[in-house]
Each structure stands twice: as structure tokens, then as C-alpha cells.
Amino acid sequence: MMNGSTGRRGGGRGRVRAVSAALGLLAGALTATTVGASPAAALTPPVAITADDLSTWQTNGIVWSMAAGDGIVYAGGTFSRLRPPTATPGTNEQPAVNFAAFDAATGAPTDCSLSFTISSGTATVRALALSPDGETLYAGGQFGAVNGVGVSNIAAIDTETCTVSNTFKIGVSATVRGLAVTDDTVYLAGDFTQVGGQPRSHFAAVTTGASLLPFTANADEVARAVEVTPDGQNVLLGGDFFRINGTNTHALAVVNATTGQLTKSYPGFIHNNSTVQDITTDAGGFYTANEGTGGGVFDGRIALNLNNFEQRWRDTCLGATQSVLVHSGVLYSGSHAHDCSSMGAFPDQPRKHLLAQSVDDPKLLPWFPDTNDGIGEPVGPRVMAQTSSGGRHYLWVGGEFTTVNTKAQQGLTRFADGPDTGVPWVPNVSLSTLTPGQIDVNWQTSFDTDDGELTYRIYKDGSNTPIHTTTGYSVFWDRPQLTWTDTDVNPGETHSYRITASDGPNTSAKSPAQSATVASATQAYPARVRSDGASLYWRWDEGTSTFAHDSSGNLNNGFMRNGPAYRQTPAAVAGPSTAIGFNGTSQYAYSNRLNPHPARFTVETWIKTTTTQGGRIIGFGNLTQQNSTRHDKLVYMRNDGRLQFGVRSGSARTIATSAAYNDGQWHHVVATQGPSGMALYVDGQLRASSILYTTNDNYPGYWRVGGDNLSGWPNRPTSNFFAGQIDETAVYPTALSASQVSAHYALRNG
């Protein structure tokens, strides 16, 4: 929760760093073109920094602050030693007391060594900022000496000689958390209430000669960020405060650069339990990093215009944002984002720590390097800085993390504008042959950490020349299915296919060969499912893959979690298809697509089990990689083997069968809801119904098969997860009629 700097010598003024149209975004995530289309580029514009981390020295503690210029990166924080990139903690270390300087291009420390210390307590450097000419580095935090020279929580360093100034000395009563520097003024933000022996509550300004200025912007709570507008007329303030100079304005304010009087206040603009951790600017706007505490708070980023100080956009991801930085029209940020579903992005799941967005649009861009949370609070990244050296541009990140891109790396990491060396994931491939004389080659789009648009090449029967090339867009939470149909085949022939994914300079290995024998006749059961309008149809024919391909024609594929048992036989219906087996403890599948609220629907599947632990068979939920917090439109088995179908309509509303179906035989299960109410069919016959409940809980979500939350549902079984085999799973946007259900069951034998 601090500020750092990205100033450049000879460039503009030094910068201080410190730290839903949801369905429409996802609906547009699938793109495919035919042979001859332009291949994917190395990076997906406007992203101009790769996600490939570069070799960088490490700290043994937390990096809270950074400044960068002339190819040198300065890092401050709470640490005592440095070690080489691959060294483990405690090995090959050298002293570095809360400060170090690095060559931006190599990641190695320079010979500039400064020790920030204090006589009692823990010294820490929480803010760094360069003067516009790059000749002076200002440091703020909690410390009483720099290389033995007495100071009081703020110091000035000559960057040429790496020595502390004896002339810039002024007492600051408590921790300095943010700094901004112009040609003649240093602005401070922090915990202090006095500067130079005079009252100044959390914000202050001094000359570059260390004389207190009349600038007064007194805050009632801690200040964390300060930034000067590019025209030098105003100062942007961020922190925990609710008042500036007695006027209501929570967490954010704009004040006159000379007097400190309010130019723009923001009462009610940011949630009362949220704060501003960092502020950055570009030529046309300013951007805030926000952190909230508790439920329903604001943790995302806000873009505002400099011409009127009004909001341009805000995102509503959850997971506190600590730092923001702009490069080439892209806002990069450090956070521990864990739920961006309100933005049409990923639902609540393990955290993502580095994100990118256009300065004009809050949609997440395909740039996903990652750290872990690390030590301390912990939240991962705390600060970012950028500089150029040797014709390359570097983005540095500091914080609490101890891993970067799954590899051990503590406190510091860096990225550059090239070369892009990351290879896309190998595609997951599944074949189907439902129509005589053709094979459908289906695959789950791959993932690349800095490329959304990838090129796919399909190879047939061992050839090294692709038979088809296409492109598709994907991000880690939305990897939609692509399908290409090979019609140059004959009934009864067997053919194999492999696919590669490429971002331009980097190409994955070929996928394992998948083979299929071309159908000689139309299979009656799947043909009827498709003709009755299934919007999702998983036949479970994959082997050793996380991909459940959709045979409905709607590309509504699924992900399989935790290694279910593939290609189980005999399957539920006649033909070459297979079933899937779930263990009843952790295995399940979920739809890739975030689906709109299904007001009317049918879920259909076949089950075979002997479990006495019950479990959820199929249903709707708001999460994918953990148990949903909203869940209904579901069918589950009770411990006694009876089936229960439920929706939420004010409260949990269910109907149940009178018979048990855990007899080790295949059973056809269909549940519908529509204007006529709820109906539950087993083996082609209506087993339970209610005309009372025609509505269900309204929220977008994911279809899940094999397990999810059953908290609060009547006759809740022992297990949330279903132990048994499942086959021929389908979802429809309508309530199937009794005759349609009966017809499906009748086709089980072909």
C-alpha cells in the first residue's frame, strides 16, 4: 500500500507509484476464420509487454516502492539482503538494507548501496520518486538514517554519486507512503501530522530545498498516494480519508497544486470501506488502484479524465488493487483479483495478480503473467515501475510474492516488450462422427499468457502439412470450442488428427493423435437430441483430456476437473459412444460459457450408480472452480437413491421420485421447468411434478455435472459429488414435452 516512481531522466516529470455487459463480452469471445487468414501476431494489441518473466535478482523481504529512470530501477521496502535469480533463500546473499538499485536490462544490482535504518522499530522505505531531471532520488518511509546520515522519514539521494543529501533535511513526524516531484516541489503523503514542526495532516509539500510550503490539504485519515497532473496545476490525492480541509471527499480528491484547496471532491464516489492505494496518469487521464475491506466493497480500478476529473470507466473485479501503471495505452495493474465475473470475465477462483486493460475500456486484455500472494499480508504485487534501456522497454514489479509464473522468485520480477518466448498450451482434441461421410474435429482453444488470438493448424493421418488453418480468441477462463468438419472421408474409413496452436513466433507441440471411424449411418439418439434443440450436448467420448466437446452445434464445451474416468463402457445408448465416471468426492465438469439466466429449461442425462452417499448430478451455479454460492436448477440423488429436482423460487422448491435408482443400471433422467411448472422424468415416464413453481433464481452461471454445492437443499445427501457413471448429458432452452422425453428414451437401443 504505497507509492513508487517511473520517472525518466530527460523525460517528463517523475511519476510516483505504490502500490456489466458480462454476457456480451463472453458471447463475443469466439472467433474463427478459414484457411488463408492472417496468422496470429506475437502479442495481441494493444498489449506491448510480454508475459515472460526475465531473470532478476531477488530480495529476502517485501518490496514496497520503486522508481525508475535512465535504465536504472530503484527498489525500497522491508528487506535486508539480495540474492541471484535462481538462488534459494539464505544462499549467495549480499547485504541490502531496505534499498537496492538494479540495471533494468540485466536485473542485476548496481554498485549503489544505501542502508535505511532506524534506532528503534522496523525501518522501511515506502515511497521512491525521481526528480524530473533524474539527478535526485527522493525516498520516504519510516527511517532515521541513510548510510548513517541522520534524516527523519524522508531523504534525497544524488543518483550520480549514490550519496544522501546533507542539505535536504526536514522532519516528518511519521511514515511517508507517497511522493510526487516537480522541478521545484516535493509532495508527501502518509501517516504524519507534522512536517518541519508545523501542522500538516497526511499531505504536505516542501521545496526541493526542504522548506515547508503553505500548501495545505489536511486529511482526516491516512494518505497513501499523491500525483501531480501533467499540466502541474493540480495534485491528485488518494488514501483512506473521508475529508480534505473539512470537506467530504472519500479516498480521492483533486486539489490546487499551490494552495491545496479542493478542485474536485468525490463524496460517495468510492465505497466507504474502500481506499485508494495508488494513482497514475497519462496525457489524458488518471487511474486509481483501490482496495476494499469486507463484503460488497470496491477493489478494482477507475479511469478518470483529466479535462473534467470525471469517471471514464471503472471495473468491479474483487481482489484489492495495489498498483497501476500506463504504457502505450494500456493500464497494467498489480492486485490479487479473484472474481471478475461482474466484468464478464473469470468467476471467483484462485487469484490472478497481474492484469492489463486499455485506458479506454475496462475489458481485461489477454495478458496474464502471475505471482503468488507471498509473505506479509499477503497480496502479491505491491508496486510497478517502467524504464527503457538498450532499445527495450522494461516493466518491473515488486511486492510480497515468492513465485512468478509458478517458479520461485521473491520480491522482484521484470518483463519486457520482447521477444515473446511463451508457447501456447497444446490443444485438447476430440473427434465425433454423427453424420455419414464426415468427421467433426473439435478442439478446446488453447491458452497463451500474452496472446488472445491464436492460430490453429490441423494435421491429418500423420502428414506434416496442415489440412486446415484457422484462428480463435481465448483467455484462461473462456476457452471456447472450435470445430472443423472433414468431408473428404468415406463411411467406414478411420482417420487420425493432430492440432497445433501458435501465437506467431511460438508454436505448441502437436496434440496427441485422435482417431475416429467415419459413420456409415446416422445415429438415432444423438440426432433426436440435436433436432429437439439442445443448446449443450456432452457425449463424454474424450480420453485423458480436460475437454468435453459439445455435439449440439452450439460450441458450448465443458471442462472436466480432477481426472474423471474416461471412456466407460457399456455406454447408456447404442453406438460407439462412451460414458464418463465420477468418483463422488472431487470430480466434475462445468460449462466453459457463462450462460444467461435460463427462465425455461430442460436438463437431461443418463446415470448408473450404486452409491448410498447421494450427490449432485447436474445443475446450475455461479462458480466453476469451487462450490457455487448460488445454485439451483439441479437434480441430485439422495442417500436412499431417490432423485430430487429443485429450483429456487423465493426458497428451495423441490419434487422427488418415490423410487430409488441406485441399482447399478442405466437410467434416463430428465427435469424440466416452464410455464406449466416442474416435471421430473425417469426412464421416459413422469415420476414427479408440480404446477406451483414456474420461476427460478435469476443469475448468469455455468452448467455443472457431477458435483456442486447442495447446502440448503431438502434431504441433502452425504456428498455434494455423485459417484457413478454419467452419459449423454444435454441442456435445452425449453421445457421438453412428455412425448419428446419418451421418444428419447425409446431410442436408447438405436
C-alpha positions in Angstrom: 0.0 0.0 0.0 2.5 2.5 -1.1 3.8 4.6 -4.0 6.8 4.3 -6.3 8.0 6.1 -9.4 8.5 5.6 -13.1 10.3 8.9 -13.8 12.8 9.0 -16.7 15.8 11.3 -16.8 15.4 13.8 -19.6 11.7 12.8 -19.9 8.6 14.2 -18.3 8.0 14.8 -14.7 8.9 11.9 -12.4 6.0 9.6 -11.6 5.0 8.2 -8.2 4.0 4.5 -7.9 2.9 2.5 -4.8 1.4 0.2 -4.9 -21.8 -5.4 -16.9 -22.3 -6.3 -20.0 -20.8 -9.5 -18.9 -22.6 -11.9 -21.2 -21.9 -9.8 -24.3 -18.2 -9.9 -23.6 -18.2 -13.6 -23.4 -20.5 -14.2 -26.2 -18.0 -12.4 -28.4 -15.1 -14.5 -27.3 -15.3 -17.0 -30.2 -13.6 -16.1 -33.4 -12.8 -18.4 -36.3 -11.5 -17.8 -39.8 -10.7 -20.1 -42.7 -7.6 -21.2 -44.5 -5.7 -18.2 -45.8 -6.5 -15.9 -42.8 -3.6 -13.9 -41.4 -1.8 -15.8 -38.6 -1.8 -14.6 -35.0 0.7 -11.9 -34.1 3.2 -12.3 -31.2 1.2 -10.1 -28.9 -2.5 -9.2 -29.1 -2.7 -5.4 -29.4 -2.8 -3.1 -27.6 -0.6 -5.2 -25.2 3.0 -4.3 -25.8 4.7 -6.2 -22.9 5.2 -9.9 -22.9 4.1 -12.1 -20.0 7.5 -13.9 -20.0 9.4 -13.0 -16.8 13.1 -12.2 -17.1 16.0 -13.2 -14.9 16.0 -10.8 -11.9 17.8 -10.6 -8.6 15.6 -11.2 -5.5 15.1 -9.8 -2.1 14.5 -11.6 1.2 11.5 -9.4 2.1 8.8 -7.1 0.8 9.4 -4.5 -1.9 7.0 -1.6 -1.2 8.3 1.1 -3.5 10.1 1.7 -6.9 11.4 4.4 -9.1 13.0 4.0 -12.5 14.9 6.1 -15.0 17.9 6.0 -17.4 17.8 2.2 -17.3 18.2 2.0 -13.5 15.5 0.7 -11.2 15.4 1.7 -7.5 13.6 -0.6 -5.1 12.8 0.1 -1.5 10.9 -1.8 1.2 11.4 -4.0 4.2 14.3 -6.4 3.4 17.9 -6.9 4.4 19.6 -9.0 1.7 19.6 -9.7 -2.1 20.3 -13.0 -3.9 20.8 -14.0 -7.5 17.8 -15.1 -9.6 18.0 -18.9 -9.1 19.4 -18.8 -5.5 17.3 -20.2 -2.7 16.6 -18.2 0.4 19.8 -17.9 2.6 22.2 -18.7 -0.2 24.6 -16.5 -2.2 23.2 -13.4 -0.5 24.6 -9.9 -0.2 23.5 -7.1 2.2 20.9 -4.6 1.0 19.2 -2.8 3.9 15.7 -1.8 2.7 17.1 -0.4 -0.6 18.8 -1.6 -3.8 19.4 -0.3 -7.3 19.3 -2.5 -10.4 20.3 -2.5 -14.0 16.9 -2.6 -15.8 18.3 -4.6 -18.7 20.1 -7.3 -16.7 18.1 -7.5 -13.5 21.4 -7.4 -11.5 22.2 -4.9 -8.7 24.4 -1.9 -9.4 27.1 -0.6 -7.0 24.7 1.9 -5.5 24.3 0.7 -1.9 22.3 2.6 0.7 21.2 1.4 4.2 18.0 2.9 5.5 17.9 2.3 9.3 16.1 3.4 12.5 17.1 3.4 16.1 14.0 1.5 17.3 11.3 -0.3 15.4 11.4 -1.6 11.9 12.8 0.7 9.1 11.0 0.6 5.8 11.1 2.5 2.5 7.6 3.1 1.4 8.0 5.7 -1.4 10.5 6.5 -4.1 10.4 9.2 -6.7 12.9 10.7 -9.1 13.2 14.4 -9.9 12.3 15.3 -13.5 15.9 15.6 -14.5 16.7 12.3 -12.9 19.5 13.7 -10.7 17.8 13.3 -7.4 16.0 10.3 -5.9 13.6 11.1 -3.1 12.8 8.4 -0.5 10.1 8.3 2.1 9.1 5.8 4.7 9.9 5.1 8.3 13.6 5.5 8.9 16.0 7.7 10.9 19.3 7.4 8.9 20.6 6.7 5.5 24.2 5.3 5.5 24.5 6.8 8.9 23.4 10.3 7.9 20.5 11.4 10.2 17.2 12.1 8.5 13.5 12.0 9.5 11.4 9.7 7.3 12.4 11.5 4.1 15.7 11.8 2.3 17.2 13.0 -1.0 19.8 10.9 -2.8 22.2 12.1 -5.5 21.8 9.5 -8.3 25.2 10.2 -9.8 27.2 9.5 -6.6 24.6 7.4 -4.7 25.1 9.7 -1.6 22.5 11.1 0.7 22.0 14.9 0.6 23.1 16.8 3.7 21.1 19.9 2.6 17.6 18.3 2.1 16.6 17.8 5.7 13.2 18.3 7.2 11.4 16.5 10.0 8.3 14.4 9.2 6.5 13.1 12.2 5.5 9.6 10.9 5.7 7.3 7.9 5.8 8.8 4.4 3.8 6.5 2.0 3.7 8.5 -1.2 5.9 11.1 -3.1 5.5 13.2 -6.2 8.2 15.5 -7.5 8.2 18.5 -9.8 11.1 20.8 -10.8 10.8 22.7 -7.5 8.3 20.9 -5.2 8.1 17.6 -3.4 4.6 16.4 -2.4 4.3 14.0 0.5 1.5 11.6 1.6 1.5 9.4 4.7 0.7 8.9 8.3 2.3 12.2 9.6 0.6 15.1 11.3 3.6 17.4 11.4 6.2 18.4 8.8 9.1 20.8 9.7 7.5 21.2 13.1 4.3 22.7 11.6 0.8 21.0 11.5 0.2 19.1 8.2 -2.3 16.2 8.4 -1.2 13.4 6.0 -0.4 15.6 2.9 2.2 18.2 2.6 4.5 20.0 0.2 8.1 21.1 0.6 10.6 22.8 -1.8 13.4 20.8 -3.3 15.5 22.7 -0.8 13.4 21.2 2.1 11.5 24.3 3.1 7.8 23.7 4.1 5.4 25.3 1.6 2.0 26.8 2.5 0.2 24.0 0.5 -2.4 22.7 2.9 -4.6 19.6 2.1 -5.3 18.2 5.5 -6.9 14.8 5.6 -8.6 13.0 8.5 -7.2 9.6 7.7 -4.0 8.0 6.3 -2.8 9.2 2.9 -1.4 6.7 0.5 -1.0 8.2 -2.9 -0.1 11.6 -4.4 0.4 12.5 -8.1 0.7 15.8 -9.9 -1.3 16.3 -13.1 0.7 16.7 -16.3 0.0 20.4 -16.5 1.3 20.9 -13.0 -1.9 22.8 -11.9 -3.4 20.2 -9.7 -2.5 17.4 -7.3 -4.3 14.1 -7.2 -4.7 12.7 -3.7 -5.5 9.1 -2.6 -5.9 7.3 0.7 -8.3 6.3 3.5 -9.6 9.7 4.2 -13.2 11.0 4.3 -12.4 14.7 4.5 -9.9 17.1 2.9 -9.7 20.5 4.6 -13.1 19.7 6.3 -14.9 18.9 3.0 -16.5 15.5 2.4 -14.5 13.5 -0.2 -13.7 9.9 0.4 -10.4 8.2 -0.7 -9.9 10.5 -3.7 -9.6 14.3 -4.2 -8.1 16.8 -6.6 -6.5 19.9 -5.1 -4.8 23.0 -6.3 -1.0 22.4 -6.6 -0.1 25.7 -4.9 -2.7 26.1 -2.2 -4.1 22.6 -1.6 -7.6 23.8 -1.8 -10.1 21.4 -3.4 -10.6 21.5 -7.1 -12.8 18.4 -7.2 -14.3 16.3 -4.4 -15.7 12.8 -4.6 -18.3 12.2 -1.8 -19.9 8.8 -2.2 -17.9 8.0 -5.3 -15.9 5.2 -3.7 -17.3 2.7 -1.2 -16.8 3.8 2.4 -14.9 0.6 3.2 -12.6 1.0 0.2 -9.5 3.1 -0.2 -7.2 4.4 -3.0 -3.8 2.8 -2.8 -2.1 4.3 -5.9 -2.7 6.8 -8.7 -1.0 7.2 -12.1 -1.6 9.5 -15.0 -1.1 9.7 -18.8 -1.7 12.6 -21.1 -5.5 12.4 -20.9 -6.4 10.7 -17.7 -5.6 9.4 -14.3 -6.2 6.0 -12.8 -6.7 4.7 -9.3 -5.9 1.4 -7.6 -8.5 0.6 -5.0 -8.7 -1.8 -2.0 -11.7 -2.7 0.0 -12.3 -4.5 3.3 -15.3 -6.7 3.8 -18.2 -7.8 1.6 -19.7 -5.7 -1.2 -16.7 -3.3 -1.4 -14.8 -1.8 -4.4 -11.4 -3.4 -5.2 -10.9 -2.5 -8.9 -9.6 0.3 -11.0 -11.1 3.6 -12.0 -10.2 5.6 -15.1 -10.9 9.4 -15.0 -10.5 12.2 -17.4 -8.1 15.0 -16.7 -10.1 17.6 -18.5 -13.0 17.4 -16.1 -11.9 14.9 -13.4 -15.0 12.8 -14.2 -15.1 9.0 -14.5 -14.3 7.4 -17.8 -14.8 3.8 -16.6 -14.4 1.6 -13.6 -14.1 -2.2 -13.3 -15.6 -4.1 -10.5 -13.2 -7.1 -10.1 -12.8 -8.2 -6.5 -9.3 -8.6 -5.1 -7.6 -5.5 -3.8 -5.6 -3.5 -6.4 -2.3 -2.1 -5.1 -0.5 -0.5 -8.1 -1.3 0.9 -11.5 1.0 2.0 -14.4 0.3 3.1 -18.0 2.4 2.1 -21.0 1.4 2.5 -24.7 -2.3 3.0 -24.0 -2.5 0.0 -21.6 -3.2 0.2 -17.9 -1.2 -2.5 -16.1 -2.1 -3.3 -12.5 -1.0 -5.4 -9.6 -3.7 -7.0 -7.4 -5.0 -10.3 -6.1 -8.1 -10.3 -8.3 -10.1 -13.4 -7.7 -13.6 -12.6 -9.1 -14.2 -10.5 -12.2 -17.5 -12.1 -13.2 -19.2 -8.7 -12.9 -16.9 -7.7 -15.8 -17.8 -10.7 -17.9 -14.5 -12.3 -17.0 -13.5 -15.0 -14.6 -15.7 -16.1 -11.6 -14.4 -16.5 -8.1 -11.4 -18.8 -8.2 -7.7 -18.8 -7.3 -6.2 -15.3 -7.5 -4.7 -13.6 -10.5 -2.1 -10.9 -9.6 -1.2 -9.0 -12.8 -3.8 -7.6 -15.3 -4.0 -5.3 -18.3 -6.7 -3.1 -19.6 -7.0 -0.5 -22.3 -7.0 3.1 -20.9 -10.3 3.5 -22.8 -12.0 0.2 -21.9 -12.1 -1.8 -18.7 -12.3 -5.2 -20.5 -9.4 -7.4 -19.5 -6.8 -7.8 -22.1 -5.0 -11.1 -22.8 -2.0 -10.5 -20.5 -1.8 -12.9 -17.6 1.7 -13.4 -16.1 1.2 -14.3 -12.4 2.7 -14.3 -9.0 1.5 -15.9 -5.8 0.3 -14.0 -2.7 3.6 -14.5 -1.0 4.5 -13.2 2.5 3.3 -10.4 4.7 -0.4 -9.5 4.4 -0.1 -11.2 1.7 -1.5 -9.8 -1.5 1.3 -10.4 -4.1 2.4 -7.4 -6.2 2.7 -4.0 -4.4 4.4 -1.7 -6.9 5.3 -1.3 -10.6 7.8 0.8 -12.4 9.0 1.1 -16.0 12.0 2.4 -17.9 13.8 1.8 -21.2 17.4 0.6 -21.8 19.2 -0.6 -24.9 16.2 -0.2 -27.2 13.9 -2.3 -25.0 11.2 -1.2 -22.6 11.0 -2.9 -19.2 8.2 -3.3 -16.7 9.3 -4.1 -13.2 7.1 -5.4 -10.4 7.8 -5.6 -6.7 5.9 -6.9 -3.7 5.3 -9.7 -1.3 5.3 -12.6 -3.8 7.7 -15.6 -3.7 6.8 -17.1 -7.1 6.5 -15.7 -10.6 4.8 -17.7 -13.4 4.9 -20.7 -11.0 8.7 -20.5 -10.5 10.5 -19.5 -7.3 11.2 -15.7 -7.4 10.9 -13.4 -4.4 10.2 -9.7 -4.2 11.1 -8.6 -7.7 10.4 -9.5 -11.3 10.5 -7.8 -14.7 9.0 -8.1 -18.1 9.9 -6.5 -21.5 8.4 -5.6 -24.8 10.0 -8.7 -26.4 10.9 -11.2 -27.5 7.8 -13.2 -26.8 9.0 -16.7 -25.9 6.0 -18.3 -24.2 4.5 -21.2 -26.0 0.7 -21.7 -26.2 -0.8 -24.8 -24.5 -1.2 -27.9 -26.6 -4.8 -28.1 -27.8 -7.3 -30.7 -26.4 -8.9 -32.5 -29.3 -12.0 -34.7 -29.6 -13.5 -36.3 -32.7 -17.1 -37.0 -33.5 -18.9 -38.6 -36.4 -22.6 -38.2 -36.2 -23.3 -37.7 -39.9 -22.3 -40.3 -42.5 -19.4 -39.3 -44.7 -17.8 -36.7 -42.3 -15.7 -36.3 -39.2 -16.1 -33.3 -36.9 -12.7 -32.3 -35.5 -13.4 -30.5 -32.2 -10.9 -28.8 -30.0 -10.8 -26.6 -27.0 -9.0 -23.3 -27.8 -5.6 -23.1 -26.0 -4.2 -20.5 -23.6 -1.2 -18.2 -24.0 -0.3 -15.8 -21.3 0.1 -12.8 -23.6 -1.8 -13.7 -26.8 -5.6 -14.0 -27.1 -5.7 -14.6 -30.9 -4.0 -17.9 -31.7 -3.6 -19.8 -35.0 -4.6 -23.5 -35.2 -3.3 -25.9 -37.7 -4.9 -29.3 -38.2 -2.8 -32.3 -39.5 -4.4 -35.5 -40.8 -3.2 -39.1 -40.9 0.4 -38.3 -39.9 1.0 -35.6 -42.5 3.4 -32.7 -41.7 1.4 -30.4 -44.0 -1.7 -28.9 -42.3 -5.0 -29.7 -44.0 -6.8 -26.7 -42.4 -5.7 -23.5 -40.6 -7.9 -21.2 -38.6 -7.7 -18.7 -35.7 -9.6 -18.3 -32.5 -9.7 -16.0 -29.5 -9.4 -17.4 -25.9 -8.4 -16.4 -22.4 -7.9 -18.6 -19.4 -11.5 -18.5 -18.2 -13.0 -18.7 -21.6 -11.6 -21.3 -24.0 -14.4 -21.9 -26.4 -14.7 -24.9 -28.7 -13.8 -24.7 -32.3 -14.9 -27.3 -34.9 -13.8 -28.1 -38.4 -15.6 -30.7 -40.4 -13.6 -33.0 -42.7 -15.9 -34.1 -45.6 -13.0 -35.7 -47.6 -13.7 -39.0 -46.0 -15.8 -42.1 -46.7 -18.0 -44.2 -44.4 -16.1 -46.9 -42.6 -12.7 -45.3 -43.0 -10.5 -44.5 -40.0 -8.6 -41.2 -39.8 -6.4 -39.5 -37.2 -5.9 -35.8 -36.5 -3.4 -33.6 -34.6 -3.6 -29.9 -33.9 -1.0 -27.2 -33.0 -1.6 -23.7 -31.5 0.7 -20.8 -32.5 1.0 -17.2 -31.4 3.2 -16.4 -34.4 6.8 -16.9 -33.2 5.9 -19.8 -30.8 4.1 -23.0 -31.7 2.9 -25.7 -29.4 3.7 -29.4 -29.9 1.2 -31.3 -31.9 -1.7 -32.7 -29.8 -1.8 -36.5 -29.3 -3.3 -38.2 -32.3 -7.0 -38.9 -32.1 -8.7 -41.3 -34.4 -12.3 -41.9 -35.5 -14.1 -44.3 -37.9 -16.4 -42.5 -40.2 -20.1 -43.2 -39.6 -22.0 -45.2 -42.1 -25.4 -44.2 -40.8 -27.0 -41.5 -38.8 -27.2 -42.4 -35.1 -30.8 -42.0 -34.0 -30.4 -40.9 -30.4 -28.0 -38.0 -30.9 -29.9 -36.9 -34.0 -33.0 -36.6 -31.9 -31.3 -34.7 -29.2 -30.0 -32.2 -31.7 -33.3 -31.9 -33.6 -35.1 -31.2 -30.3 -32.9 -28.1 -29.8 -30.2 -29.0 -27.3 -28.0 -25.9 -26.5 -25.4 -28.1 -24.8 -24.7 -31.8 -25.6 -21.8 -33.7 -24.0 -21.4 -37.3 -25.1 -18.3 -37.9 -23.0 -16.2 -39.6 -25.7 -12.9 -37.9 -24.7 -9.9 -39.7 -23.4 -7.4 -38.3 -21.0 -8.4 -34.7 -21.6 -10.0 -31.8 -19.7 -12.2 -31.0 -22.7 -15.8 -32.1 -23.0 -16.8 -31.3 -26.6 -20.3 -30.1 -27.4 -22.2 -32.1 -30.1 -25.2 -29.7 -30.1 -23.6 -27.4 -32.8 -23.5 -24.5 -30.3 -19.8 -24.9 -29.3 -20.9 -25.0 -25.6 -18.0 -27.1 -24.5 -17.1 -28.1 -21.0 -14.1 -28.5 -18.7 -13.5 -31.7 -16.7 -11.9 -31.4 -13.3 -9.7 -33.7 -11.3 -9.3 -36.6 -13.7 -12.6 -38.4 -14.1 -12.7 -42.0 -15.5 -12.8 -41.7 -19.3 -14.4 -43.9 -22.0 -16.5 -46.0 -19.7 -18.4 -48.9 -21.4 -21.0 -50.0 -21.9 -22.5 -46.6 -22.6 -26.1 -45.7 -21.9 -27.2 -45.8 -25.6 -26.3 -47.9 -28.5 -23.4 -47.0 -30.8 -19.7 -46.2 -30.5 -20.0 -43.5 -27.8 -18.7 -43.9 -24.3 -19.6 -42.7 -20.8 -17.7 -40.8 -18.1 -17.1 -41.9 -14.5 -17.0 -39.6 -11.4 -15.6 -40.6 -8.0 -18.1 -38.8 -5.8 -15.5 -36.8 -3.9 -13.9 -34.2 -6.2 -14.6 -34.9 -9.9 -17.0 -32.8 -12.0 -17.4 -30.9 -15.2 -18.5 -27.3 -15.9 -19.5 -25.4 -19.0 -17.0 -23.0 -20.5 -19.6 -20.4 -21.3 -21.2 -18.1 -18.8 -24.9 -18.7 -19.6 -27.7 -16.2 -19.2 -30.4 -17.0 -16.7 -32.4 -19.9 -18.1 -36.0 -19.0 -17.3 -37.2 -22.1 -19.1 -35.0 -25.2 -19.4 -34.6 -28.9 -19.6 -31.6 -30.9 -18.2 -31.2 -34.4 -19.5 -28.7 -37.1 -18.7 -28.2 -40.8 -18.1 -26.8 -42.2 -14.8 -25.6 -45.5 -13.4 -24.7 -45.9 -9.8 -24.8 -48.0 -6.6 -23.9 -45.1 -4.3 -25.5 -44.7 -0.9 -23.9 -41.2 -0.4 -26.1 -39.4 -2.9 -24.7 -36.4 -4.8 -25.5 -33.7 -7.3 -25.9 -35.0 -10.8 -26.4 -31.8 -12.8 -27.3 -28.2 -12.1 -26.7 -24.5 -12.5 -24.2 -22.5 -10.3 -22.3 -19.2 -10.3 -18.8 -20.6 -9.8 -16.6 -23.1 -11.7 -13.5 -24.0 -9.7 -15.1 -24.1 -6.3 -18.5 -24.8 -4.8 -21.1 -22.3 -6.1 -22.6 -19.7 -3.7 -25.7 -19.5 -5.8 -27.1 -22.8 -7.0 -30.4 -24.2 -8.3 -32.0 -25.8 -11.4 -30.5 -29.0 -10.2 -31.1 -32.7 -9.9 -29.5 -34.7 -7.1 -29.6 -38.2 -5.7 -30.5 -38.6 -2.0 -28.7 -41.2 0.2 -31.6 -43.6 -0.3 -31.2 -43.4 -4.1 -34.3 -41.3 -4.8 -34.0 -38.4 -7.2 -34.8 -34.8 -6.3 -35.3 -31.9 -8.7 -35.0 -28.4 -7.3 -35.2 -24.7 -8.2 -35.1 -21.6 -6.0 -38.3 -19.6 -6.2 -38.2 -17.5 -3.1 -36.8 -20.6 -1.3 -35.8 -24.1 -2.3 -38.6 -25.8 -4.2 -38.3 -29.5 -5.0 -40.1 -32.5 -6.3 -38.8 -36.1 -5.8 -39.3 -39.6 -7.1 -40.8 -42.3 -4.9 -38.5 -45.0 -6.2 -34.7 -45.4 -5.9 -32.4 -45.5 -8.8 -29.0 -46.6 -7.3 -29.4 -50.1 -8.6 -26.4 -50.2 -10.9 -28.4 -49.9 -14.0 -28.6 -47.1 -16.6 -31.4 -44.7 -16.0 -32.6 -41.8 -18.2 -33.2 -38.6 -16.1 -34.9 -35.5 -17.4 -36.0 -32.4 -15.4 -37.9 -29.5 -16.9 -39.3 -26.2 -15.8 -41.5 -23.9 -17.9 -45.0 -22.2 -17.8 -46.6 -25.5 -16.7 -44.3 -25.9 -13.7 -41.7 -28.5 -12.8 -41.5 -32.1 -14.1 -39.1 -34.9 -13.4 -39.0 -37.9 -15.7 -37.1 -41.2 -15.3 -36.8 -43.8 -18.0 -39.3 -42.0 -20.2 -42.0 -41.7 -17.6 -43.2 -38.8 -15.5 -42.2 -39.6 -11.9 -42.9 -36.2 -10.1 -44.4 -32.8 -11.0 -45.6 -29.5 -9.6 -47.6 -26.7 -11.3 -46.8 -24.3 -8.5 -43.3 -23.2 -9.4 -42.7 -21.7 -12.8 -39.8 -19.4 -12.0 -36.3 -19.8 -10.7 -33.4 -17.8 -9.3 -32.2 -15.1 -11.8 -28.5 -15.0 -12.3 -26.0 -15.9 -15.0 -24.0 -19.1 -14.4 -22.5 -22.3 -15.5 -23.9 -25.8 -16.0 -22.1 -28.3 -13.8 -22.2 -32.1 -14.0 -21.1 -34.5 -11.3 -20.9 -32.1 -8.3 -21.5 -28.7 -6.7 -22.9 -27.2 -3.6 -26.1 -28.8 -2.1 -26.2 -26.6 1.0 -29.8 -25.7 2.0 -31.5 -28.3 -0.2 -34.0 -30.7 1.3 -32.9 -34.2 2.1 -29.4 -33.2 1.4 -27.2 -36.2 0.8 -23.9 -37.0 2.5 -21.9 -36.0 -0.6 -22.1 -32.9 -2.9 -20.5 -35.1 -5.6 -22.0 -38.0 -7.5 -20.2 -41.4 -7.6 -21.1 -43.3 -10.7 -21.3 -43.1 -14.5 -22.9 -40.3 -16.5 -23.7 -40.3 -20.2 -25.4 -38.3 -22.9 -25.8 -35.0 -21.0 -27.9 -32.3 -22.6 -29.4 -28.9 -21.7 -32.2 -27.3 -23.7 -33.6 -23.7 -23.6 -37.1 -25.0 -23.5 -39.2 -27.4 -21.4 -39.3 -30.7 -23.4 -42.7 -32.3 -23.6 -43.6 -35.7 -22.2 -43.7 -37.1 -25.7 -40.2 -35.8 -26.5 -38.8 -37.3 -23.4 -40.4 -40.6 -24.1 -39.1 -40.6 -27.6 -35.5 -40.0 -26.4 -35.8 -43.0 -24.0 -37.2 -45.2 -26.8 -34.1 -44.5 -28.9 -31.6 -45.9 -26.4 -31.1 -49.1 -28.4 -30.6 -47.4 -31.7 
